[in-house]
Amino acid sequence: MLTTKINNRRYLGNKYRLLPFITETIASECGNFDTFADIFAGTGAVSSAYVDKKLITNDLLYSNYLCHIAWFSDETFDEAKVKKYIEFFNSNIPYEENYMTKNFSDTYFSRSVCSKIGFIREYIEKEFNLKKINTKERALLITSLLYGLDKIANTCGHYDAYRKNAPLTDELILALPEPNTHLKHNECYNCDTNELVKKIYADIVYIDPPYNSRQYSDAYHLVENIARWEKPAVFGVARKMDRKTIKSKYCTHSAPEAFSRLIKDIKAKYIVVSYNNMAQKGNERSNARISDKEILNTLQSKGTVKTFSEKLKAFTTGKSEHLDNEERLFVCKCN
């Protein structure tokens, strides 16, 4: 059966290419450790480097949270059962009108693919409600669907818009996510990060917040809609649902204040902050919401700080390139 890995997904700010830089810096500065908290985990790329540790993952988007359960939860599951569902989903499912066809036909996906997405997502939920699949199996199947649709979506990698008059495929193929083995008793959360850190402890807390005003709930609204499957009304050309409850304060002018409160409440040996150097290099929407000075001052109130950097090519829609773009790691040894 076709399989897929955690990095096989397009996502803004994905750190998969930066894993050598991140892991080597953490190894040299933090030494041995047992618990790793990735509290703005996104796709889970950084957490995937530490599956031999006890992991605590969190993300405000439910779609990412489901993927974390698929990749990192140690709940037992029946792989043969999951494979049978995926084989069924990859078969010739008859066309039907459903939530997806009525709201998204011939936008990000063709009408026939929308029909299949709607059928698959509804089927997974019914099977879960009938207790035919458990939480891990449900997450694996939804993750398989989300990764499958990402490969064929008529976008530049996110869902702020779709390409008009672009050719649309009628083929949607799902693959089996390759779950990790020998996992610890990991914890996966889907909540406000500032509230979460009041309740957890980890040897290392890794922080990779949004950098600018571009909300992930805007960029991945359709993925989030399919993951939640609450079938809300959608509006506008991009067919977005109401996203007020999943907006991040780290994309607003209150980001420095939120960051200060976050750091104050963290209980850890080390805090590692990943942040881009886009302070004043793009347009207003691209500029970083927290300055280097604010990051350093906040972290220095918690302990001793070192800074490391790595050049990178930013993920863009092709309209701009910033040749001196850098990813920085701020490593704080807590007092």
N, C-alpha and C positions, 0 to 999 in steps of 0.2 A: 504493500500500500504506500502511496505517496505520503511523505512526512514533511513537516515544516519545523523550523527552529525559531527561537525567540527573536532573532534579529531580522527575520524575513517580513518586516513591516515598515512602511514609510511613516516617519513621525518626526515632527519638528523637535529639534534639540536632542535627538537620539544620541546617546553617548557610546554606542557600540564601537565606533571607530577610535574612540578615545580611551577604551578600556586599558590598553597597555600603560598609557600615561597615568591614569587614575590608580590602577592596582600597584604599579611600581612605586608611586609616591606614597600611597598608604602603607605599603610594606616597609619602606625605608624609614618612614616617620612614626608609624604607630606600632610596629612590631607585631607580636602575636596577640590575637584577640579571639573571643568566642561568639560575640553577638554583633550583628551589623544591622542598623536601621536605615532604610532608604525611604525617606518620608515624603519625597515628591517623586515617586518611583517611575512615573510614565509607563513605558513599555516593560520596564523591569530589566533593562539591559545591564545596568551596573550590578543589581542584585544577582544576576545570573553568574557573575564572577565569584560569588561567595556562597554557593550552594552547600559547601562543606561547613558553613557556620549556621548558627541560629539566625534566621532572617526575620525582620519586621518590615513589612512593606506597607505603603499607603499611597493613595492617590485620590483626588477629589472626583475624578471621572469614574463612574461605575464600570464602564467598558474596560478601563485599565485594571481595575480591581478584579474583575472576572478573569482577566488574563493572568494576574498574579496568582489567583487560586489554581488556575490550570498549570502554571509552571512551578509553583513553590509550595502549595499545600501538601501536607503529608497524609491527607485522607486517602484511604484505600479506594481503588477503583478497578473495574473490570475492563481491561484493555480490549479484550475480544468483543465485548458488548459495544464499546465506543466505536470500534472498527466497523461493526455491522451497521450502526446508525450512519456512519459516514458513507459507507458503500450504498446504502439506501438513498441518502441525500444526493449522491452523485449519479443516480439512475435517472431515467426519463420520467420525471414527475410531470403529470398533466398540468396544463396552464389553468390558473384560477385567478379571479379578481380578489384582491385582498388589500390590506392597509398600504403595502408598498406600491402596488400597481396604481392605486388611486392617487397617491401623493408624489411618487418619484419616477414614474415611467418616462423613459427617454430623456433623463437628466444626467444623473451620475451613472445610471445603468439602463439597459434596454428594458422594454416592457416585460419580456419573457424572463429575464434575470430578476427583475423586481418580483415577479410572481413566485419564483423559486426561493428568493430570500424570505419573503413573507411566509411561505409554506413552511420552510425549514425552521424559522424562528418560532412560529406558532406550535409546531410539532414538538420542539424541544421543551417548550414551557408546559405543554399538556403532559408529556411524559414525566416531567419533574413533579408536577402537581399530583400525578397518579402514583408517585413514589417508585416509578420504574427505573429512574436514574437518581443518583445522589448528587450532592452539591459539587463535588469534584468532576463527576461525569458531565453534569450540566455545563460547568465552566469550560471543560475541554471542548465540548461540542460548539458552544458559542464562540470560543476562541478560534476554532477551526473555521467557522463561518466568517468571523471578522477578518481573519488573515486571508481567506479566500476572496472575499469581495474587495479587499485592499489591492489585490493584484490586478483587478480588471476595472477598477473605478475610473471614470472619465474625469480625472482631476490631475492637478500637478502635485499631488501628494497630500492634500488636505481638502476640506469641503466648504471653504469660503465661497467657492464658485465651481461650476463645471464648464467644460469647454464646449461651446456651442458648435453644432454641425460636425462634431467629431464622430468617427465611426464607433459604434457600440457593439461589443461582442454579445452573443447569445449563450456563451458557455461560462458556467460557474463551476469550478472544481474545488472541492474541499480536501484538505490534507490532514493527517493525524498529527497534532502537536506532539513533539518529542518531550515528554515530561522528564524531569530529573529524578534520579533514584537516590535512595539512602538520605532522604531529607530529614532535617531536624523537626522539632515541633514548632514550625514557623507560624507567624501571625500576620494575617493580611487584613488591612483596614481600608475603609472607604469613608473618610471623614475629614474635617477641618484639621490641618496639620498643627495649628497653634493649640488646639484642644488636645490632640493626641499626645504631644510631648509631655503634657502634665501627668500622663498615666503610665509612661513606659520608661525603661532604662535600657541602654545598649552601650557596649564598649566604644563603638564608633557610630555616630549619627552622621549620615551623609545627606547633604542638603543641596538640591538642584532645582531651585524655584524657577518659575517663569521669569524671563529677563525684561520683557517690555510689555506694551499695552495689548499685544495680540493674545486674546483669551483662547485657551485650548478648547473651551466649550464651544467657541465659534468655529474653530478650525475642524473639530471632530464631532460636530452636532449630529450628523447622520449616524456615525458609528455609535455614539452614545444613545441615540434614539433606538437603534436596533438592539443594543445591549439591554436597555431598560425595558423595552417592549411594553410601554404604557400607552402607545398609540395616540400621542397628542396631536392637536391641530398643528399644522405647519404653515408658514407664510413666507412671502417674498420670493424673489427669483431663485435664491439658494435653498429654499424649502426648509427653513430653520424652525425649530420649536422654541418655546419659551425656555430660556436658559438662566434666568435670574438666580436660581438656587445653586447653580454650579459655577458661578463667576469667582475667579480668584482675586483676592485683595492684593496679591503680589503683582498684578498687572495694572494697578492703579497708583495714584500719587500717595496712597497710604502705605505703600510697600515698605519704606524704611521703618516706620513705626511697627508694622506687623513683624518685620524681621527682628527688630530689637526685642520685642516681647517673646518671640520664638526662642531666641538664643538664651534669654534670661531663664526660661522654664525648662531648658534641656538638662537632662541628667545623663552624663556620659563621661568617659575618659578623654575622648577626642571628638571634636566636631570638624567635619570636612565640608567646606562649602565650594561648590562648583558654580562659577559665574563668568559670563562673557564680558569682554572689554568694550562693548558697544555703548559706552557712556554718551558720547556726542558724535557719533560717526554716521548715523543714518538719518532718516526723517524722524519726526516726533514719535511716530508709532514704534519705530525700531530702537530708539534710544533706551538704554538700561534704566530701570526704575530705581535702582539702588546704586549709589556711587561707591567707588573704591574706599573713599574716606569713611563713609558710613559703615561699610562692611568691616573695615579694620578696627574702627573705634568700638563697634559693637562686640566684635570677637575679643578684642584686647581687654574688655571688661570681664571676660570669662576666663582668660588664660593667656598663654604665650602663643603668638601667631607667626607662621611662616607662609610665604607665598610662592607658588610655582606656576609656570605658564607653558602652554603648548599652542603653536600656530595651527589653525584649521581653516578649512573652507566652510563657510556657513551654508546651511540649508536655506535656499531662497527659491522663489518662483522664476528665477532667471532674469529678473529686471535689474538686479544690482549685484555687485561683487565688492567685498571689502578685503583687500589683499593683506592687510595687517590685522585681520581678525584673530583673536586669541581666546583660548579657554584658560581660565585660571583656577587653581585650587588654593584655597585658604585653609591651612591646617592649624587648628587650635588645640593645644594641649591644655585641658581644663585644669584650673587650680583645685 
